[in-house]
């Protein structure tokens, strides 16, 4: 089925959030070299360089648009639990999205890293609640927060294509997590990315999980029928 594209005008401002640029640099080159991994690493490096060069006003506009479109999509899909990542480095700012989902009465959660080669787990969290540094120095909910199974996940990425193929940062956390969640129920994945991160064709392996949507500062791309 051909992809469907929904376009809306982006917003105009955002809440600022700075993560660890050093961490982003280190994980962006962690994929093993050879074959498909070598191709992914080259695409990742190119896309991250483009992303670093994006102007502040475009970043601010996307944060506003992400909040508006993200809530609309969550309502359209009747999502019960929504996972959103906290941005690090120059990733798109997701804090306004988290606040908008909370204000809309949606249960929100953050991913939690439990091991380098393990699926993520997801703990309930809303803006304003405390966090702690996880093993990869990313802010995570406290260990006392409830574990949940999201049915809608806003996922980070470095590269995407219009078929829903995604390149992350080389660790495979979201591929493992989506595979686990999808084996037990509905888990819709929305890639959050600037249009500069798009590639014509992203190589995909047997264990790579496809995105159902990609939301950029320009459009909402629906990659397959749900």
Backbone torsions as a table, in degrees:
resi	resn	phi	psi	omega
1	UNK	NA	133.4	-177.9
2	UNK	-67.6	145.0	178.2
3	UNK	-61.5	149.2	176.2
4	UNK	-110.7	136.4	-177.3
5	UNK	-117.3	128.9	177.0
6	UNK	-114.6	122.2	-175.3
7	UNK	-114.5	137.4	175.7
8	UNK	-140.5	155.8	178.9
9	UNK	-72.9	131.9	179.3
10	UNK	-68.2	161.8	176.1
11	UNK	-79.9	-159.0	-169.7
12	UNK	-132.6	-8.8	179.6
13	UNK	-154.7	170.6	-170.6
14	UNK	-150.3	166.7	169.8
15	UNK	-92.9	133.4	-178.6
16	UNK	-78.6	146.4	175.2
17	UNK	-153.9	127.0	179.7
18	UNK	-113.3	130.2	173.6
19	UNK	-105.2	-154.7	-176.0
20	UNK	-98.7	107.5	178.4
21	UNK	-66.0	-32.0	178.9
22	UNK	-64.0	-42.1	178.2
23	UNK	-62.8	-43.0	-179.9
24	UNK	-59.9	-42.2	-179.6
25	UNK	-63.1	-39.9	-175.9
26	UNK	-70.9	-39.6	-176.4
27	UNK	-80.6	-19.5	-176.5
28	UNK	-71.0	-11.4	179.7
29	UNK	-119.8	22.2	-173.2
30	UNK	-87.3	-10.2	-179.1
31	UNK	-69.9	135.1	178.1
32	UNK	-61.9	147.0	-176.6
33	UNK	-90.6	137.6	178.7
34	UNK	134.9	126.0	176.6
35	UNK	61.5	-129.2	-176.3
36	UNK	-63.5	-33.9	-179.7
37	UNK	-67.5	-35.4	177.4
38	UNK	-65.7	-41.9	178.3
39	UNK	-64.1	-41.9	178.6
40	UNK	-64.0	-42.3	-178.7
41	UNK	-62.1	-38.6	179.2
42	UNK	-67.1	-44.3	177.9
43	UNK	-63.8	-40.4	179.9
44	UNK	-61.3	-46.7	-178.8
45	UNK	-61.6	-42.6	179.3
46	UNK	-63.9	-45.4	-177.2
47	UNK	-67.4	-40.1	-179.9
48	UNK	-66.2	-34.6	176.5
49	UNK	-64.8	-41.7	177.0
50	UNK	-63.4	-41.2	-177.9
51	UNK	-65.5	-39.2	179.2
52	UNK	-62.2	-27.0	-175.5
53	UNK	-87.9	-1.7	-176.2
54	UNK	-69.6	143.0	-177.6
55	UNK	-75.1	158.2	-176.3
56	UNK	-63.5	-36.6	-177.2
57	UNK	-67.9	-34.1	176.7
58	UNK	-67.8	-40.0	178.4
59	UNK	-62.4	-43.0	-179.7
60	UNK	-65.5	-41.0	179.3
61	UNK	-63.6	-39.4	-179.2
62	UNK	-67.6	-37.5	179.5
63	UNK	-60.1	-42.0	178.4
64	UNK	-66.0	-45.6	179.7
65	UNK	-63.2	-41.3	-179.7
66	UNK	-59.1	-40.6	179.0
67	UNK	-64.5	-45.2	-178.2
68	UNK	-67.4	-50.8	-176.3
69	UNK	-71.1	-34.4	-179.4
70	UNK	-63.7	-43.4	177.9
71	UNK	-66.3	-42.0	178.1
72	UNK	-58.6	-43.4	-179.7
73	UNK	-67.8	-41.9	178.9
74	UNK	-60.1	-40.8	178.2
75	UNK	-68.5	-42.2	179.6
76	UNK	-59.0	-39.9	-177.6
77	UNK	-88.3	-1.5	-179.2
78	UNK	54.1	45.0	-179.0
79	UNK	-67.4	140.7	179.2
80	UNK	-97.8	-42.5	179.3
81	UNK	-132.5	124.7	-175.7
82	UNK	-117.2	125.7	174.5
83	UNK	-94.6	135.6	176.8
84	UNK	-134.0	137.2	177.6
85	UNK	-84.4	148.6	169.2
86	UNK	-84.3	132.0	-173.9
87	UNK	-71.8	145.3	172.0
88	UNK	-124.8	152.0	179.3
89	UNK	57.3	-128.0	-176.9
90	UNK	-105.0	26.1	173.5
91	UNK	-66.5	158.0	175.7
92	UNK	-56.0	142.8	-178.6
93	UNK	-77.2	120.8	-175.8
94	UNK	-108.7	2.7	-174.5
95	UNK	-66.4	-39.3	178.0
96	UNK	-64.7	-35.3	176.3
97	UNK	-62.6	-46.3	178.9
98	UNK	-59.2	-43.4	179.3
99	UNK	-65.3	-40.8	-179.1
100	UNK	-66.6	-39.6	177.1
101	UNK	-64.3	-44.1	177.2
102	UNK	-58.7	-45.8	-178.2
103	UNK	-65.9	-24.4	178.0
104	UNK	-85.9	2.2	177.8
105	UNK	83.4	15.7	-179.5
106	UNK	-89.8	137.2	174.5
107	UNK	-72.4	126.7	-178.1
108	UNK	-115.0	153.8	-177.6
109	UNK	-145.1	159.9	174.6
110	UNK	-117.1	149.3	174.7
111	UNK	-73.7	148.9	179.3
112	UNK	-129.4	127.6	180.0
113	UNK	-85.3	127.8	179.9
114	UNK	-113.4	-11.5	178.5
115	UNK	-177.7	156.4	-175.6
116	UNK	-62.2	-33.6	-177.1
117	UNK	-118.7	26.4	-178.2
118	UNK	-113.0	155.7	172.2
119	UNK	-61.7	154.4	172.2
120	UNK	-71.7	158.8	162.2
121	UNK	-113.7	166.4	-174.4
122	UNK	-128.4	128.9	-179.8
123	UNK	-117.9	141.3	-179.7
124	UNK	-59.4	134.6	179.9
125	UNK	-161.9	141.9	174.4
126	UNK	-129.6	154.3	178.2
127	UNK	-54.6	135.4	-178.4
128	UNK	100.8	-18.9	177.5
129	UNK	-80.4	155.4	-176.7
130	UNK	-69.2	155.3	174.8
131	UNK	-131.0	169.2	173.4
132	UNK	-136.8	158.1	178.6
133	UNK	-75.6	127.8	177.4
134	UNK	-82.7	-177.1	-177.1
135	UNK	-63.2	-21.1	177.8
136	UNK	-104.6	18.5	176.0
137	UNK	66.9	21.7	174.7
138	UNK	-99.1	140.2	179.7
139	UNK	-64.7	131.8	-179.7
140	UNK	-134.4	158.4	174.9
141	UNK	-61.2	159.1	175.6
142	UNK	-62.2	152.5	-178.9
143	UNK	-64.0	-16.4	178.1
144	UNK	-81.0	-11.2	-179.5
145	UNK	-69.5	147.7	-178.2
146	UNK	-63.4	140.4	171.5
147	UNK	-84.7	135.4	-177.6
148	UNK	-132.4	166.3	177.1
149	UNK	-116.0	99.8	-177.6
150	UNK	-67.6	144.5	173.2
151	UNK	-102.7	-5.2	174.5
152	UNK	-139.7	127.0	-176.4
153	UNK	-126.6	122.5	170.0
154	UNK	-88.6	115.2	-168.7
155	UNK	-111.9	142.8	174.1
156	UNK	-77.8	162.8	177.4
157	UNK	-164.6	167.4	173.2
158	UNK	-108.0	-32.0	-178.3
159	UNK	-144.8	146.7	173.7
160	UNK	-143.8	162.5	167.4
161	UNK	-128.7	176.1	-172.1
162	UNK	-80.6	1.5	171.8
163	UNK	-95.1	-1.2	179.3
164	UNK	93.1	4.9	175.2
165	UNK	-73.7	143.9	-171.4
166	UNK	-136.9	141.6	168.5
167	UNK	-115.3	127.0	177.7
168	UNK	-93.3	-127.6	-178.8
169	UNK	-119.4	16.1	170.5
170	UNK	99.3	-2.6	-176.5
171	UNK	-97.3	-21.8	177.5
172	UNK	78.7	12.7	-176.6
173	UNK	-60.9	-46.7	-176.5
174	UNK	-72.8	-33.4	176.1
175	UNK	-61.7	-45.3	178.7
176	UNK	-65.6	-40.5	-177.7
177	UNK	-67.1	-45.1	179.5
178	UNK	-64.9	-38.8	178.0
179	UNK	-61.0	-43.3	179.2
180	UNK	-65.3	-47.4	-179.2
181	UNK	-64.6	-42.3	-177.5
182	UNK	-70.0	-24.4	176.8
183	UNK	-72.5	-16.8	-175.9
184	UNK	-117.6	3.4	-179.3
185	UNK	160.0	-160.0	-178.2
186	UNK	-83.4	132.9	175.3
187	UNK	-146.5	98.6	-177.5
188	UNK	-91.4	127.9	-175.8
189	UNK	-107.7	127.3	177.5
190	UNK	-115.8	113.6	175.3
191	UNK	-74.8	134.7	179.3
192	UNK	-109.8	115.0	-172.6
193	UNK	-158.0	153.4	167.7
194	UNK	-75.8	152.6	179.3
195	UNK	-61.4	-23.3	177.3
196	UNK	-62.9	-16.7	-179.3
197	UNK	-87.5	1.1	-178.8
198	UNK	-78.7	140.2	173.3
199	UNK	-124.9	151.3	179.9
200	UNK	-60.2	-42.2	-179.3
201	UNK	-145.0	125.8	178.0
202	UNK	-105.0	124.2	177.6
203	UNK	-65.1	139.2	-177.3
204	UNK	-130.4	137.1	176.4
205	UNK	-98.5	178.5	-175.4
206	UNK	-62.9	-27.4	-175.3
207	UNK	-100.4	0.9	-179.7
208	UNK	-76.1	134.8	-179.8
209	UNK	-98.8	132.8	-178.3
210	UNK	-83.0	152.7	172.9
211	UNK	-82.4	148.2	174.2
212	UNK	-89.7	-29.9	177.8
213	UNK	-141.9	158.7	165.7
214	UNK	-131.4	128.2	179.8
215	UNK	-110.9	118.6	178.9
216	UNK	-118.5	-179.7	177.1
217	UNK	-69.7	-10.4	-177.3
218	UNK	-107.8	-34.4	-168.8
219	UNK	-161.0	162.2	168.6
220	UNK	-105.4	116.4	-177.9
221	UNK	-100.7	121.6	176.6
222	UNK	-97.2	114.0	-170.3
223	UNK	-87.9	-20.6	177.7
224	UNK	-162.7	157.3	-179.9
225	UNK	-68.4	142.3	179.5
226	UNK	-100.3	NA	NA
